[in-house]
Amino acid sequence: MIAPAAVPRRREPAVLLTVGVVALAVSAVGAKSLGTWFLEVLAALVAAVVLVATYRRFPLSPLAYRLILAHALILMIGGHWTYAEVPAGDWVRDALGLARNPYDRLGHFAQGFVPAIVAREILLRRTPLRPGRWLTALVICVVMAVSATWELFEWLSAVIGGSSADDFLGTQGDVWDTQWDMFMAGVGAITSLLVLSRLHDRQLRDGSRPDTCGRGAPRRKPRTAG
């Protein structure tokens, strides 16, 4: 029998998925370019398929699911307007006297902030690693690898699409855009680990996952007497 307190926790992933699907549909309506929109939200679509397929075998912590939805929403907003033309970013640019719309920087910060927690959870639950320097270093390496892979995807899109991929790339004339993107992902990962590691550890330790039985948790060998 499921305890009353556990019922909302089990339902939360379904609620988050529903919010994501509705937001995805809304973001497609009136998008500046459906081709650019699709490329921008592709990562969110792939993540959703993977999360649904692995939910019963490896459900994640509530923190991870919430962060993934937040990242997906950032991608959808960028896909709807294109990163260089998000109105909120234009307002920040004008208010602070910036040279470019900073929404792209936010997107790549999130590209480090969110995957850091997901990578951390997988490493903690599926490897002998425990919280510490090695875990932190490996999580940052994973995030930087993800960021580099995304930059290669952007490069391939530019090679195939030519000038039609400009909206997707969102470089805004910055020749160092790729380096800035990866730098922001690294900053996002470090910030995430500094700010959220304790909360994340507490959720994992308390079994705060949608499955109250703790499936997917790291198994420890039982202690023997003597």
C-alpha positions as a Markdown table, in Angstrom:
| # | Residue | x | y | z |
|---|---|---|---|---|
| 1 | Met | 0.0 | 0.0 | 0.0 |
| 2 | Ile | 1.3 | 3.4 | -0.9 |
| 3 | Ala | 1.5 | 6.0 | 1.9 |
| 4 | Pro | -0.6 | 9.1 | 1.3 |
| 5 | Ala | 2.5 | 11.3 | 1.2 |
| 6 | Ala | 3.9 | 9.2 | -1.6 |
| 7 | Val | 0.9 | 9.5 | -4.0 |
| 8 | Pro | 1.7 | 13.1 | -5.2 |
| 9 | Arg | 5.3 | 12.1 | -5.6 |
| 10 | Arg | 4.4 | 9.2 | -7.9 |
| 11 | Arg | 2.1 | 11.5 | -9.9 |
| 12 | Glu | 4.6 | 14.3 | -10.2 |
| 13 | Pro | 6.5 | 13.0 | -13.3 |
| 14 | Ala | 3.2 | 12.6 | -15.2 |
| 15 | Val | 2.2 | 16.1 | -14.2 |
| 16 | Leu | 5.5 | 17.5 | -15.3 |
| 17 | Leu | 5.3 | 15.5 | -18.6 |
| 18 | Thr | 1.8 | 17.0 | -19.2 |
| 19 | Val | 3.1 | 20.5 | -18.6 |
| 20 | Gly | 6.0 | 19.9 | -21.0 |
| 21 | Val | 3.7 | 18.5 | -23.8 |
| 22 | Val | 1.3 | 21.4 | -23.5 |
| 23 | Ala | 4.2 | 23.9 | -23.5 |
| 24 | Leu | 5.7 | 22.2 | -26.6 |
| 25 | Ala | 2.5 | 22.5 | -28.5 |
| 26 | Val | 2.1 | 26.2 | -27.5 |
| 27 | Ser | 5.7 | 26.9 | -28.5 |
| 28 | Ala | 5.1 | 25.5 | -32.0 |
| 29 | Val | 2.1 | 27.9 | -32.6 |
| 30 | Gly | 3.3 | 31.0 | -34.4 |
| 31 | Ala | 7.0 | 30.0 | -34.2 |
| 32 | Lys | 9.2 | 32.2 | -36.3 |
| 33 | Ser | 10.5 | 29.1 | -38.2 |
| 34 | Leu | 9.2 | 25.6 | -37.6 |
| 35 | Gly | 12.6 | 24.2 | -38.9 |
| 36 | Thr | 14.5 | 26.2 | -36.3 |
| 37 | Trp | 11.9 | 25.4 | -33.6 |
| 38 | Phe | 12.3 | 21.7 | -34.3 |
| 39 | Leu | 16.1 | 21.9 | -34.1 |
| 40 | Glu | 15.9 | 23.8 | -30.8 |
| 41 | Val | 13.4 | 21.5 | -29.1 |
| 42 | Leu | 14.9 | 18.3 | -30.5 |
| 43 | Ala | 17.0 | 17.7 | -27.4 |
| 44 | Ala | 13.9 | 18.0 | -25.2 |
| 45 | Leu | 12.0 | 15.6 | -27.4 |
| 46 | Val | 14.8 | 13.0 | -27.2 |
| 47 | Ala | 15.1 | 13.5 | -23.4 |
| 48 | Ala | 11.3 | 13.0 | -23.0 |
| 49 | Val | 11.4 | 9.7 | -25.0 |
| 50 | Val | 14.3 | 8.4 | -23.0 |
| 51 | Leu | 12.8 | 9.4 | -19.6 |
| 52 | Val | 9.5 | 7.8 | -20.4 |
| 53 | Ala | 11.2 | 4.6 | -21.7 |
| 54 | Thr | 13.4 | 4.3 | -18.6 |
| 55 | Tyr | 10.9 | 5.5 | -16.0 |
| 56 | Arg | 10.0 | 2.1 | -14.5 |
| 57 | Arg | 13.6 | 0.8 | -14.5 |
| 58 | Phe | 15.4 | 4.0 | -13.4 |
| 59 | Pro | 13.2 | 6.8 | -12.1 |
| 60 | Leu | 15.0 | 10.0 | -11.3 |
| 61 | Ser | 14.8 | 12.2 | -8.2 |
| 62 | Pro | 12.1 | 15.0 | -8.2 |
| 63 | Leu | 14.9 | 17.6 | -8.4 |
| 64 | Ala | 16.2 | 16.1 | -11.6 |
| 65 | Tyr | 12.7 | 15.9 | -13.2 |
| 66 | Arg | 11.9 | 19.5 | -12.3 |
| 67 | Leu | 15.2 | 20.8 | -13.6 |
| 68 | Ile | 14.7 | 18.8 | -16.9 |
| 69 | Leu | 11.3 | 20.5 | -17.4 |
| 70 | Ala | 12.8 | 23.9 | -16.7 |
| 71 | His | 15.5 | 23.3 | -19.3 |
| 72 | Ala | 12.9 | 22.1 | -21.8 |
| 73 | Leu | 10.9 | 25.2 | -21.3 |
| 74 | Ile | 14.0 | 27.3 | -22.0 |
| 75 | Leu | 14.6 | 25.4 | -25.2 |
| 76 | Met | 11.0 | 25.8 | -26.3 |
| 77 | Ile | 11.0 | 29.6 | -25.7 |
| 78 | Gly | 14.2 | 29.8 | -27.7 |
| 79 | Gly | 12.7 | 27.7 | -30.4 |
| 80 | His | 9.6 | 29.8 | -30.6 |
| 81 | Trp | 11.3 | 33.2 | -31.1 |
| 82 | Thr | 14.9 | 32.1 | -31.9 |
| 83 | Tyr | 17.5 | 32.7 | -29.2 |
| 84 | Ala | 18.6 | 36.0 | -30.7 |
| 85 | Glu | 15.1 | 37.5 | -30.6 |
| 86 | Val | 13.5 | 36.4 | -27.4 |
| 87 | Pro | 11.7 | 39.5 | -26.1 |
| 88 | Ala | 12.8 | 39.1 | -22.5 |
| 89 | Gly | 16.4 | 38.9 | -23.7 |
| 90 | Asp | 15.9 | 42.0 | -25.8 |
| 91 | Trp | 14.6 | 43.9 | -22.7 |
| 92 | Val | 17.7 | 42.8 | -20.7 |
| 93 | Arg | 20.0 | 43.8 | -23.5 |
| 94 | Asp | 18.5 | 47.3 | -23.7 |
| 95 | Ala | 18.2 | 47.7 | -19.9 |
| 96 | Leu | 21.8 | 46.8 | -19.3 |
| 97 | Gly | 23.3 | 48.2 | -22.5 |
| 98 | Leu | 24.5 | 44.9 | -23.7 |
| 99 | Ala | 25.8 | 44.2 | -27.2 |
| 100 | Arg | 23.6 | 41.2 | -27.8 |
| 101 | Asn | 20.5 | 39.3 | -26.6 |
| 102 | Pro | 21.8 | 37.3 | -23.6 |
| 103 | Tyr | 19.1 | 34.6 | -23.8 |
| 104 | Asp | 21.5 | 32.3 | -25.7 |
| 105 | Arg | 23.9 | 32.6 | -22.8 |
| 106 | Leu | 21.1 | 31.6 | -20.4 |
| 107 | Gly | 20.3 | 28.6 | -22.6 |
| 108 | His | 23.9 | 27.3 | -22.5 |
| 109 | Phe | 24.1 | 28.0 | -18.7 |
| 110 | Ala | 21.1 | 25.7 | -18.4 |
| 111 | Gln | 22.8 | 23.2 | -20.6 |
| 112 | Gly | 25.4 | 22.8 | -17.9 |
| 113 | Phe | 23.2 | 23.5 | -14.8 |
| 114 | Val | 20.7 | 20.7 | -15.5 |
| 115 | Pro | 22.7 | 17.9 | -17.0 |
| 116 | Ala | 25.1 | 18.2 | -14.1 |
| 117 | Ile | 22.5 | 17.0 | -11.7 |
| 118 | Val | 21.3 | 14.2 | -14.0 |
| 119 | Ala | 24.9 | 13.0 | -14.6 |
| 120 | Arg | 25.6 | 13.2 | -10.8 |
| 121 | Glu | 22.6 | 11.1 | -10.1 |
| 122 | Ile | 23.5 | 8.4 | -12.6 |
| 123 | Leu | 27.1 | 8.3 | -11.4 |
| 124 | Leu | 26.0 | 8.0 | -7.7 |
| 125 | Arg | 23.4 | 5.3 | -8.4 |
| 126 | Arg | 25.2 | 3.2 | -10.9 |
| 127 | Thr | 28.9 | 3.5 | -10.0 |
| 128 | Pro | 30.9 | 3.1 | -6.7 |
| 129 | Leu | 31.5 | 6.9 | -6.7 |
| 130 | Arg | 30.5 | 8.9 | -3.7 |
| 131 | Pro | 30.2 | 12.6 | -3.2 |
| 132 | Gly | 33.6 | 14.2 | -3.4 |
| 133 | Arg | 36.2 | 15.6 | -5.7 |
| 134 | Trp | 36.3 | 12.7 | -8.2 |
| 135 | Leu | 32.5 | 12.8 | -8.6 |
| 136 | Thr | 32.6 | 16.6 | -9.1 |
| 137 | Ala | 35.4 | 16.4 | -11.7 |
| 138 | Leu | 33.6 | 13.6 | -13.6 |
| 139 | Val | 30.3 | 15.4 | -13.6 |
| 140 | Ile | 32.0 | 18.5 | -15.0 |
| 141 | Cys | 33.7 | 16.4 | -17.7 |
| 142 | Val | 30.4 | 14.8 | -18.7 |
| 143 | Val | 28.8 | 18.3 | -19.0 |
| 144 | Met | 31.6 | 19.6 | -21.1 |
| 145 | Ala | 31.4 | 16.6 | -23.3 |
| 146 | Val | 27.6 | 17.2 | -23.8 |
| 147 | Ser | 28.3 | 20.8 | -24.6 |
| 148 | Ala | 31.0 | 19.9 | -27.1 |
| 149 | Thr | 28.7 | 17.4 | -28.7 |
| 150 | Trp | 26.0 | 20.1 | -29.1 |
| 151 | Glu | 28.4 | 22.5 | -30.6 |
| 152 | Leu | 29.4 | 19.8 | -33.2 |
| 153 | Phe | 25.7 | 19.4 | -33.9 |
| 154 | Glu | 25.4 | 23.1 | -34.5 |
| 155 | Trp | 28.4 | 23.0 | -36.8 |
| 156 | Leu | 26.9 | 20.1 | -38.8 |
| 157 | Ser | 23.6 | 22.0 | -39.1 |
| 158 | Ala | 25.5 | 25.0 | -40.4 |
| 159 | Val | 27.4 | 22.9 | -43.0 |
| 160 | Ile | 24.2 | 21.3 | -44.2 |
| 161 | Gly | 21.8 | 24.3 | -43.9 |
| 162 | Gly | 24.2 | 27.1 | -44.8 |
| 163 | Ser | 22.8 | 30.5 | -44.1 |
| 164 | Ser | 19.4 | 29.0 | -43.3 |
| 165 | Ala | 20.8 | 27.7 | -40.1 |
| 166 | Asp | 21.8 | 31.2 | -38.8 |
| 167 | Asp | 18.7 | 31.5 | -36.6 |
| 168 | Phe | 19.4 | 28.1 | -35.0 |
| 169 | Leu | 23.1 | 29.0 | -34.4 |
| 170 | Gly | 22.2 | 32.3 | -32.8 |
| 171 | Thr | 25.8 | 33.6 | -32.9 |
| 172 | Gln | 24.7 | 37.2 | -33.3 |
| 173 | Gly | 28.0 | 38.0 | -35.1 |
| 174 | Asp | 30.2 | 36.7 | -32.2 |
| 175 | Val | 33.2 | 34.8 | -33.6 |
| 176 | Trp | 33.8 | 33.3 | -30.1 |
| 177 | Asp | 30.2 | 32.1 | -29.7 |
| 178 | Thr | 31.2 | 28.4 | -29.5 |
| 179 | Gln | 33.8 | 29.1 | -26.8 |
| 180 | Trp | 31.3 | 31.2 | -24.9 |
| 181 | Asp | 28.7 | 28.5 | -25.1 |
| 182 | Met | 30.9 | 25.9 | -23.6 |
| 183 | Phe | 32.2 | 28.3 | -21.0 |
| 184 | Met | 28.6 | 29.1 | -19.9 |
| 185 | Ala | 27.9 | 25.3 | -19.7 |
| 186 | Gly | 30.9 | 24.8 | -17.5 |
| 187 | Val | 29.8 | 27.7 | -15.3 |
| 188 | Gly | 26.3 | 26.3 | -15.1 |
| 189 | Ala | 27.6 | 22.9 | -14.1 |
| 190 | Ile | 29.8 | 24.3 | -11.3 |
| 191 | Thr | 27.0 | 26.5 | -10.0 |
| 192 | Ser | 24.6 | 23.6 | -10.0 |
| 193 | Leu | 27.0 | 21.4 | -8.0 |
| 194 | Leu | 27.7 | 24.2 | -5.5 |
| 195 | Val | 24.0 | 25.1 | -5.0 |
| 196 | Leu | 22.1 | 21.8 | -5.3 |
| 197 | Ser | 24.4 | 19.0 | -4.3 |
| 198 | Arg | 23.2 | 18.9 | -0.6 |
| 199 | Leu | 19.5 | 18.9 | -1.7 |
| 200 | His | 20.2 | 16.3 | -4.3 |
| 201 | Asp | 22.1 | 14.1 | -1.7 |
| 202 | Arg | 19.2 | 14.4 | 0.7 |
| 203 | Gln | 16.6 | 13.3 | -1.9 |
| 204 | Leu | 18.7 | 10.3 | -2.9 |
| 205 | Arg | 19.4 | 9.4 | 0.7 |
| 206 | Asp | 15.8 | 9.6 | 1.7 |
| 207 | Gly | 14.6 | 7.7 | -1.4 |
| 208 | Ser | 12.7 | 10.7 | -2.7 |
| 209 | Arg | 12.1 | 9.2 | -6.1 |
| 210 | Pro | 8.7 | 8.6 | -7.7 |
| 211 | Asp | 9.1 | 4.9 | -6.9 |
| 212 | Thr | 9.0 | 4.7 | -3.1 |
| 213 | Cys | 10.6 | 1.3 | -3.2 |
| 214 | Gly | 13.9 | 2.8 | -4.3 |
| 215 | Arg | 14.4 | 0.9 | -7.6 |
| 216 | Gly | 17.6 | 2.0 | -9.3 |
| 217 | Ala | 19.3 | 2.9 | -6.1 |
| 218 | Pro | 22.9 | 1.8 | -5.7 |
| 219 | Arg | 23.1 | -1.6 | -3.9 |
| 220 | Arg | 25.5 | -2.0 | -1.0 |
| 221 | Lys | 26.9 | -5.3 | 0.1 |
| 222 | Pro | 25.4 | -6.4 | 3.5 |
| 223 | Arg | 27.8 | -6.3 | 6.4 |
| 224 | Thr | 28.9 | -9.6 | 7.8 |
| 225 | Ala | 29.4 | -10.3 | 11.5 |
| 226 | Gly | 32.9 | -10.2 | 12.8 |
